[in-house]
Every structure is written in C-alpha cells, then in structure tokens.
Amino acid sequence: MIIVLKPNCTQQRISDFCNSLQNEYGIKVNTWAGNRTTVLGLIGDTSAIDVDFIAAQEPVESIKSVKEISRLCAEACEIKKKFGNIVLCGFMGSGKTTIGSLLARRMNRPFIDMDRWIEKKEGCPVSAIFAKYGEPHFRNLECAASRELSLQTGLVIATGGGTVINPENARELQSGGTVIMLDASFSAITARLKGDLTRPLLQKKDGGQAMERLYRERLPIYQNRAELTVEADGSPAQTAELVLKALGLDPPHPSE
C-alpha cells in the first residue's frame, strides 16, 4: 500500500503520523521524502493499492482509514492463501518439485513444475533451449510462464531456481497466489544433490565453490521475494506440513 501525504506536511507531523500508526495500530512504515511529497509504504505489504483520497485528508484524521484499508488487505491476503496458487521458490535441491507434488496430492490441486511446463510448450528440454537459444531466451519464456500461470488459480507451482530472481516474475506470481521460500541450508542441498549429473554447476571442478557462491548470492533475493518462508532441511512430508501451517491450512490426508 502506498500513501502520499500532502506537500505541506511538516516533518514533525509526518513523524507524529508514523508514530500513531505504530503505537495505536501496530502498522510499521518506511518513509521516502521527495521534493514536494512524502511517501509512506507499509512494511511487509506488497499490495498495489493507491490510496489517493488519504492524501486529501489531514494525517491524523487518516489513521482510521489506513486501519480499515489494512484490514481489507489482510482479508484479501487470507483469501489468496486459501484459494490462490501456492508458489514454491528456492535454490536447486531445496525440494520444490518433491514438496510441490506432495502438497498437490494432499490438497487435491493441479501441480505445475515450471521448467517441465516450459519444456512441454517448447517441445524440447530446458538444456536444449539454453544451448540453442541462450539463457536470455529461456528467461523470457519464464516471464511468459509466470504471467500465464498467475492468471489461473488453485495451482501448486514449483518455480525454477532463477525464476523469482526477476522481480517482475515475482510480482506476477504474487498477484495470483502466495510465494513461499523453501529455506534449505547449503549442507542439506549438497547432500541431496550428491551424485546428480544433470546440473551444470555440479560438474565444475571447484569443489562446489561456484554453487555455494550462487547460493549465498541468491539467498537474500529469495527471502525478499517470498511472502512466507519455511525451513526445508527436514523430510518432504515435514516441510509440506510446515507450508500448510504457514498458510493456515490443514486439509485431510488423501487416505482420510
């Protein structure tokens, strides 16, 4: 949510307004000051609501409006968790495909592995797409897939390791569902990928240093793009339960 305050607001009034939001309603904000306006962004809120009418009110009088809109945003977020797509992101080996397919069975939802989905549409493996057309072409296909899948609902989607590195992909996927990071430690990932001959990074003769550098580089990006994060060092069943708990869902097991 973005709130544009009146140009004539003094720094003290802006500070008082922010303190009121924090103290009375527990709403934390980031503040950006421009030449003529001051913009407040609610921390942790990624919705695209533009509250123009608030700018025409006195800041102190706007608190109740902010509270009501925040409540509506929270309700919309809960609806998205229950009925929107469940989108799993994280580094390779974090368990996105395994846990995603398990969640889909538990919840009786369609499962989409984004790489396999792209392969089916293009009629060739991801490795062949990279080799023939290059990485930029594949990233464009990821963008198209993110847009198309975000228009559907009730899916469980396992993204590729690089999908949400593009912030536009993350925004598209968030618009149609909840993006969840599977936070697996590097030691757990290397143990799972031991002997895997299908991943180029694992073929490098550098003792896994290139993969670890990429892991450290991408970790904060996943954390920033995800709306929820769950620990993923345990078994697939344990991690799936953590995902459902984070979403506030508890569907029955298929056998029940």
DOSEDO-754605 format. One record per residue (C-alpha): residue in three letters; x, y, z; residue number from 0. Coordinates in pm, 1 decimal. Layout:
// DOSEDO-754605
+--------+----------+----------+----------+-----+
: residu :        x :        y :        z : num :
+--------+----------+----------+----------+-----+
:    ALA :        X :        Y :        Z : NUM :
...
+--------+----------+----------+----------+-----+
***
This chain:
// DOSEDO-754605
+--------+----------+----------+----------+-----+
: residu :        x :        y :        z : num :
+--------+----------+----------+----------+-----+
:    MET :      0.0 :      0.0 :      0.0 :   0 :
:    ILE :    127.6 :    349.6 :    -86.0 :   1 :
:    ILE :     11.6 :    663.8 :     95.3 :   2 :
:    VAL :    102.8 :   1004.7 :    -48.7 :   3 :
:    LEU :     91.4 :   1275.2 :    216.5 :   4 :
:    LYS :      9.1 :   1639.9 :    147.1 :   5 :
:    PRO :    304.8 :   1854.2 :     34.4 :   6 :
:    ASN :    256.6 :   2098.9 :    324.5 :   7 :
:    CYS :    300.2 :   1830.7 :    591.9 :   8 :
:    THR :    585.7 :   1922.0 :    822.8 :   9 :
:    GLN :    846.6 :   1665.8 :    923.8 :  10 :
:    GLN :    708.8 :   1670.0 :   1277.4 :  11 :
:    ARG :    352.9 :   1594.3 :   1160.6 :  12 :
:    ILE :    479.4 :   1311.5 :    942.2 :  13 :
:    SER :    672.9 :   1174.2 :   1237.8 :  14 :
:    ASP :    365.0 :   1201.0 :   1461.0 :  15 :
:    PHE :    155.4 :   1024.0 :   1198.7 :  16 :
:    CYS :    405.1 :    737.3 :   1170.1 :  17 :
:    ASN :    424.5 :    706.5 :   1547.7 :  18 :
:    SER :     44.0 :    694.5 :   1570.3 :  19 :
:    LEU :     30.1 :    415.3 :   1313.2 :  20 :
:    GLN :    288.9 :    219.6 :   1507.6 :  21 :
:    ASN :    160.1 :    280.7 :   1859.2 :  22 :
:    GLU :   -216.4 :    259.7 :   1803.1 :  23 :
:    TYR :   -242.3 :      1.7 :   1526.1 :  24 :
:    GLY :     94.2 :   -173.4 :   1506.4 :  25 :
:    ILE :    143.0 :    -56.3 :   1146.7 :  26 :
:    LYS :    508.6 :     -1.8 :   1061.6 :  27 :
:    VAL :    605.0 :    216.5 :    766.7 :  28 :
:    ASN :    904.9 :    312.2 :    558.0 :  29 :
:    THR :    926.7 :    682.4 :    469.3 :  30 :
:    TRP :   1060.3 :    834.4 :    147.9 :  31 :
:    ALA :   1071.6 :   1213.6 :    111.8 :  32 :
:    GLY :   1073.3 :   1382.0 :   -229.0 :  33 :
:    ASN :   1092.1 :   1743.7 :   -331.8 :  34 :
:    ARG :    719.3 :   1808.0 :   -281.3 :  35 :
:    THR :    568.8 :   1495.5 :   -131.5 :  36 :
:    THR :    636.5 :   1229.6 :    126.0 :  37 :
:    VAL :    550.4 :    867.3 :     54.8 :  38 :
:    LEU :    479.5 :    605.9 :    320.6 :  39 :
:    GLY :    499.0 :    236.6 :    233.6 :  40 :
:    LEU :    361.0 :    -21.7 :    474.4 :  41 :
:    ILE :    635.7 :   -264.9 :    571.6 :  42 :
:    GLY :    557.1 :   -619.2 :    460.5 :  43 :
:    ASP :    263.6 :   -510.2 :    242.9 :  44 :
:    THR :    311.0 :   -573.4 :   -130.7 :  45 :
:    SER :    -37.6 :   -483.6 :   -248.4 :  46 :
:    ALA :    -79.6 :   -231.9 :   -528.5 :  47 :
:    ILE :   -347.3 :    -17.6 :   -367.8 :  48 :
:    ASP :   -307.8 :    357.2 :   -423.7 :  49 :
:    VAL :   -499.2 :    546.3 :   -155.0 :  50 :
:    ASP :   -542.2 :    880.4 :   -330.3 :  51 :
:    PHE :   -819.0 :   1003.6 :   -104.6 :  52 :
:    ILE :   -594.5 :    980.1 :    201.3 :  53 :
:    ALA :   -367.5 :   1247.1 :     54.0 :  54 :
:    ALA :   -653.8 :   1494.8 :     74.0 :  55 :
:    GLN :   -701.4 :   1443.0 :    447.8 :  56 :
:    GLU :   -507.6 :   1559.9 :    746.4 :  57 :
:    PRO :   -258.6 :   1288.4 :    852.0 :  58 :
:    VAL :   -402.9 :   1237.4 :   1198.7 :  59 :
:    GLU :   -753.4 :   1200.5 :   1052.4 :  60 :
:    SER :   -623.6 :    939.9 :    808.7 :  61 :
:    ILE :   -528.8 :    678.4 :   1068.3 :  62 :
:    LYS :   -872.6 :    515.5 :   1082.4 :  63 :
:    SER :   -883.9 :    496.3 :    702.1 :  64 :
:    VAL :   -542.8 :    331.8 :    697.7 :  65 :
:    LYS :   -655.6 :     83.3 :    960.6 :  66 :
:    GLU :   -966.1 :    -10.6 :    760.4 :  67 :
:    ILE :   -775.9 :    -49.9 :    434.7 :  68 :
:    SER :   -507.8 :   -251.1 :    614.9 :  69 :
:    ARG :   -783.4 :   -480.4 :    747.8 :  70 :
:    LEU :   -924.7 :   -527.9 :    397.8 :  71 :
:    CYS :   -576.6 :   -602.6 :    264.2 :  72 :
:    ALA :   -527.5 :   -861.1 :    539.4 :  73 :
:    GLU :   -858.4 :  -1025.5 :    449.3 :  74 :
:    ALA :   -760.7 :  -1033.4 :     81.8 :  75 :
:    CYS :   -427.9 :  -1189.9 :    177.5 :  76 :
:    GLU :   -606.2 :  -1465.2 :    370.8 :  77 :
:    ILE :   -835.3 :  -1534.8 :     75.1 :  78 :
:    LYS :   -531.9 :  -1555.7 :   -152.9 :  79 :
:    LYS :   -366.7 :  -1805.0 :     83.4 :  80 :
:    LYS :   -672.9 :  -2029.0 :     81.3 :  81 :
:    PHE :   -777.2 :  -2013.0 :   -283.8 :  82 :
:    GLY :   -484.8 :  -1868.6 :   -479.1 :  83 :
:    ASN :   -185.1 :  -2051.4 :   -617.1 :  84 :
:    ILE :     83.2 :  -2189.9 :   -386.6 :  85 :
:    VAL :    414.5 :  -2090.9 :   -544.0 :  86 :
:    LEU :    735.1 :  -2252.3 :   -416.3 :  87 :
:    CYS :   1070.1 :  -2083.9 :   -470.8 :  88 :
:    GLY :   1420.8 :  -2158.6 :   -351.4 :  89 :
:    PHE :   1762.7 :  -2283.7 :   -456.5 :  90 :
:    MET :   1806.4 :  -2605.1 :   -653.3 :  91 :
:    GLY :   1784.5 :  -2902.2 :   -421.0 :  92 :
:    SER :   1554.6 :  -2722.8 :   -176.8 :  93 :
:    GLY :   1274.9 :  -2965.1 :   -264.1 :  94 :
:    LYS :   1038.9 :  -2750.8 :   -471.1 :  95 :
:    THR :    927.9 :  -3027.2 :   -708.5 :  96 :
:    THR :    908.5 :  -3304.9 :   -448.7 :  97 :
:    ILE :    726.3 :  -3095.2 :   -190.2 :  98 :
:    GLY :    508.8 :  -2927.4 :   -451.4 :  99 :
:    SER :    381.8 :  -3259.2 :   -584.8 : 100 :
:    LEU :    321.1 :  -3379.2 :   -228.1 : 101 :
:    LEU :    122.7 :  -3065.0 :   -145.6 : 102 :
:    ALA :    -78.9 :  -3101.0 :   -465.8 : 103 :
:    ARG :   -180.5 :  -3455.8 :   -370.3 : 104 :
:    ARG :   -265.2 :  -3351.9 :    -15.7 : 105 :
:    MET :   -479.2 :  -3062.7 :   -134.7 : 106 :
:    ASN :   -620.5 :  -3225.4 :   -448.2 : 107 :
:    ARG :   -479.6 :  -2947.9 :   -665.3 : 108 :
:    PRO :   -305.0 :  -2949.6 :  -1004.7 : 109 :
:    PHE :     75.4 :  -2942.9 :   -980.0 : 110 :
:    ILE :    289.1 :  -2740.6 :  -1221.4 : 111 :
:    ASP :    666.8 :  -2774.7 :  -1240.2 : 112 :
:    MET :    750.4 :  -2457.3 :  -1429.1 : 113 :
:    ASP :   1056.3 :  -2598.3 :  -1608.6 : 114 :
:    ARG :    857.8 :  -2903.8 :  -1724.5 : 115 :
:    TRP :    568.4 :  -2675.8 :  -1824.2 : 116 :
:    ILE :    802.9 :  -2468.3 :  -2042.8 : 117 :
:    GLU :    956.7 :  -2783.0 :  -2190.4 : 118 :
:    LYS :    613.5 :  -2912.3 :  -2289.3 : 119 :
:    LYS :    518.0 :  -2584.8 :  -2455.9 : 120 :
:    GLU :    850.2 :  -2553.4 :  -2639.0 : 121 :
:    GLY :    880.4 :  -2920.9 :  -2727.2 : 122 :
:    CYS :   1236.7 :  -2956.5 :  -2600.3 : 123 :
:    PRO :   1431.2 :  -2979.1 :  -2271.9 : 124 :
:    VAL :   1547.2 :  -2670.5 :  -2083.7 : 125 :
:    SER :   1908.7 :  -2771.0 :  -2152.2 : 126 :
:    ALA :   1837.6 :  -2768.2 :  -2526.7 : 127 :
:    ILE :   1668.3 :  -2427.5 :  -2501.5 : 128 :
:    PHE :   1978.4 :  -2289.8 :  -2327.7 : 129 :
:    ALA :   2211.3 :  -2449.3 :  -2582.6 : 130 :
:    LYS :   2015.9 :  -2341.9 :  -2891.5 : 131 :
:    TYR :   1881.0 :  -2000.3 :  -2794.5 : 132 :
:    GLY :   2079.1 :  -1892.6 :  -2487.8 : 133 :
:    GLU :   1978.3 :  -1802.7 :  -2133.0 : 134 :
:    PRO :   1806.3 :  -1468.6 :  -2217.8 : 135 :
:    HIS :   1554.2 :  -1653.8 :  -2435.5 : 136 :
:    PHE :   1480.5 :  -1901.0 :  -2157.5 : 137 :
:    ARG :   1432.6 :  -1616.7 :  -1908.2 : 138 :
:    ASN :   1180.3 :  -1462.0 :  -2146.6 : 139 :
:    LEU :    994.1 :  -1793.5 :  -2151.0 : 140 :
:    GLU :    995.6 :  -1787.3 :  -1768.9 : 141 :
:    CYS :    840.4 :  -1439.6 :  -1776.0 : 142 :
:    ALA :    566.3 :  -1557.5 :  -2011.0 : 143 :
:    ALA :    505.2 :  -1864.4 :  -1793.8 : 144 :
:    SER :    481.8 :  -1651.4 :  -1477.5 : 145 :
:    ARG :    224.2 :  -1423.5 :  -1641.0 : 146 :
:    GLU :     14.8 :  -1709.3 :  -1780.1 : 147 :
:    LEU :     16.6 :  -1922.0 :  -1464.9 : 148 :
:    SER :    -66.6 :  -1624.6 :  -1242.7 : 149 :
:    LEU :   -396.6 :  -1589.5 :  -1429.5 : 150 :
:    GLN :   -500.3 :  -1934.1 :  -1309.3 : 151 :
:    THR :   -598.1 :  -2025.5 :   -955.0 : 152 :
:    GLY :   -579.3 :  -2323.9 :   -722.1 : 153 :
:    LEU :   -242.0 :  -2445.0 :   -854.1 : 154 :
:    VAL :     69.3 :  -2563.4 :   -674.3 : 155 :
:    ILE :    366.4 :  -2427.7 :   -870.3 : 156 :
:    ALA :    733.7 :  -2521.0 :   -834.5 : 157 :
:    THR :    939.2 :  -2241.3 :   -990.0 : 158 :
:    GLY :   1283.3 :  -2278.1 :  -1139.8 : 159 :
:    GLY :   1579.4 :  -2175.9 :   -925.9 : 160 :
:    GLY :   1616.5 :  -1847.9 :  -1115.0 : 161 :
:    THR :   1251.9 :  -1759.0 :  -1174.2 : 162 :
:    VAL :   1191.9 :  -1512.7 :   -891.0 : 163 :
:    ILE :   1534.9 :  -1353.6 :   -931.1 : 164 :
:    ASN :   1348.3 :  -1141.2 :  -1184.6 : 165 :
:    PRO :   1130.2 :   -911.1 :   -969.1 : 166 :
:    GLU :    865.6 :   -887.3 :  -1242.6 : 167 :
:    ASN :    817.7 :  -1265.1 :  -1228.8 : 168 :
:    ALA :    780.9 :  -1244.6 :   -852.3 : 169 :
:    ARG :    515.6 :   -972.7 :   -883.0 : 170 :
:    GLU :    321.1 :  -1173.4 :  -1141.4 : 171 :
:    LEU :    328.3 :  -1487.8 :   -926.8 : 172 :
:    GLN :    231.8 :  -1293.5 :   -613.0 : 173 :
:    SER :    -67.3 :  -1144.5 :   -795.5 : 174 :
:    GLY :   -218.0 :  -1490.3 :   -835.7 : 175 :
:    GLY :   -101.2 :  -1665.6 :   -523.2 : 176 :
:    THR :    135.7 :  -1682.8 :   -228.2 : 177 :
:    VAL :    509.7 :  -1716.1 :   -291.8 : 178 :
:    ILE :    678.2 :  -1938.5 :    -33.5 : 179 :
:    MET :   1052.7 :  -1985.1 :      2.7 : 180 :
:    LEU :   1179.8 :  -2332.9 :     90.3 : 181 :
:    ASP :   1476.9 :  -2238.0 :    305.4 : 182 :
:    ALA :   1718.6 :  -2531.0 :    288.8 : 183 :
:    SER :   2070.8 :  -2497.7 :    425.8 : 184 :
:    PHE :   2363.1 :  -2533.2 :    187.1 : 185 :
:    SER :   2478.6 :  -2850.1 :    363.8 : 186 :
:    ALA :   2134.3 :  -3008.7 :    315.2 : 187 :
:    ILE :   2130.0 :  -2908.8 :    -50.7 : 188 :
:    THR :   2476.3 :  -3050.8 :   -125.6 : 189 :
:    ALA :   2381.7 :  -3378.8 :     47.1 : 190 :
:    ARG :   2066.3 :  -3407.9 :   -165.4 : 191 :
:    LEU :   2244.8 :  -3327.7 :   -490.9 : 192 :
:    LYS :   2538.9 :  -3561.1 :   -433.1 : 193 :
:    GLY :   2581.5 :  -3774.0 :   -743.7 : 194 :
:    ASP :   2339.8 :  -3564.1 :   -950.5 : 195 :
:    LEU :   2491.1 :  -3541.9 :  -1300.1 : 196 :
:    THR :   2216.3 :  -3328.4 :  -1454.2 : 197 :
:    ARG :   2313.0 :  -2990.3 :  -1310.3 : 198 :
:    PRO :   2597.7 :  -2796.7 :  -1477.1 : 199 :
:    LEU :   2714.4 :  -2630.1 :  -1156.5 : 200 :
:    LEU :   2783.1 :  -2970.8 :  -1004.3 : 201 :
:    GLN :   3016.4 :  -3060.7 :  -1288.7 : 202 :
:    LYS :   3261.8 :  -2779.6 :  -1217.0 : 203 :
:    LYS :   3597.2 :  -2882.0 :  -1070.7 : 204 :
:    ASP :   3599.2 :  -2622.2 :   -796.9 : 205 :
:    GLY :   3480.1 :  -2828.2 :   -503.4 : 206 :
:    GLY :   3130.5 :  -2678.1 :   -523.0 : 207 :
:    GLN :   3256.3 :  -2323.0 :   -465.6 : 208 :
:    ALA :   3067.9 :  -2182.7 :   -765.5 : 209 :
:    MET :   2743.6 :  -2333.4 :   -642.1 : 210 :
:    GLU :   2798.4 :  -2201.6 :   -290.1 : 211 :
:    ARG :   2869.4 :  -1852.7 :   -423.7 : 212 :
:    LEU :   2545.4 :  -1862.7 :   -620.6 : 213 :
:    TYR :   2358.1 :  -1993.7 :   -316.4 : 214 :
:    ARG :   2487.7 :  -1707.9 :    -96.7 : 215 :
:    GLU :   2406.1 :  -1457.7 :   -370.1 : 216 :
:    ARG :   2051.3 :  -1577.9 :   -426.5 : 217 :
:    LEU :   1950.8 :  -1648.5 :    -67.0 : 218 :
:    PRO :   1863.4 :  -1286.5 :     27.1 : 219 :
:    ILE :   1679.4 :  -1243.7 :   -304.6 : 220 :
:    TYR :   1456.8 :  -1545.2 :   -233.6 : 221 :
:    GLN :   1393.1 :  -1411.4 :    115.9 : 222 :
:    ASN :   1296.8 :  -1072.1 :    -25.0 : 223 :
:    ARG :   1069.4 :  -1206.3 :   -299.1 : 224 :
:    ALA :    887.1 :  -1461.8 :    -81.2 : 225 :
:    GLU :    581.4 :  -1371.6 :    123.9 : 226 :
:    LEU :    637.4 :  -1668.7 :    355.8 : 227 :
:    THR :    947.4 :  -1872.7 :    441.0 : 228 :
:    VAL :    960.8 :  -2227.1 :    576.0 : 229 :
:    GLU :   1257.8 :  -2432.6 :    694.8 : 230 :
:    ALA :   1327.6 :  -2710.7 :    442.8 : 231 :
:    ASP :   1606.1 :  -2925.2 :    589.0 : 232 :
:    GLY :   1362.4 :  -3194.6 :    704.6 : 233 :
:    SER :   1183.5 :  -3464.6 :    509.4 : 234 :
:    PRO :    942.9 :  -3368.1 :    228.2 : 235 :
:    ALA :    647.4 :  -3463.0 :    449.9 : 236 :
:    GLN :    774.7 :  -3243.5 :    734.5 : 237 :
:    THR :    835.0 :  -2948.9 :    502.5 : 238 :
:    ALA :    492.4 :  -2988.3 :    340.6 : 239 :
:    GLU :    333.7 :  -2971.0 :    686.4 : 240 :
:    LEU :    527.4 :  -2651.5 :    758.1 : 241 :
:    VAL :    399.5 :  -2499.5 :    433.2 : 242 :
:    LEU :     39.9 :  -2582.9 :    521.2 : 243 :
:    LYS :     89.1 :  -2442.8 :    871.3 : 244 :
:    ALA :    237.4 :  -2120.7 :    731.9 : 245 :
:    LEU :    -66.3 :  -2087.1 :    504.5 : 246 :
:    GLY :   -307.1 :  -2161.2 :    789.7 : 247 :
:    LEU :   -438.1 :  -2465.8 :    602.9 : 248 :
:    ASP :   -491.9 :  -2818.5 :    728.0 : 249 :
:    PRO :   -655.3 :  -3032.0 :    460.7 : 250 :
:    PRO :   -709.9 :  -3403.1 :    526.5 : 251 :
:    HIS :   -466.3 :  -3664.9 :    404.8 : 252 :
:    PRO :   -577.9 :  -3845.0 :     87.6 : 253 :
:    SER :   -642.5 :  -4162.9 :    286.7 : 254 :
:    GLU :   -870.3 :  -3987.5 :    535.8 : 255 :
+--------+----------+----------+----------+-----+
***
